[in-house]
């Protein structure tokens, strides 16, 4: 039996629904949907942390450093895989 550890950098984001008020200004409310995807997979935790930090900085930069409930959240997930040869 072979066991290995991987670290996934996962991005989770609540998807907003855009609407307009009486003055024509855009408002965002929750659509109730959440999107999640794996941005990267690493064998070393250190590399996953470096990538996650760079990704968070890039997300903040593109959003103009304004964060709200719809700003994507970056997390690191530890995954332990077990492989067993079945004859």
Secondary structure, 3 states (H helix, E strand, C coil): CEEEEEEEEEEEEEEEEEEECCCCCEEEEEEEEEEEEEEEEECCHHHHHHHHHHHHHHHHHHCCCCCCCCCCEEEEEEEEEEECCCC
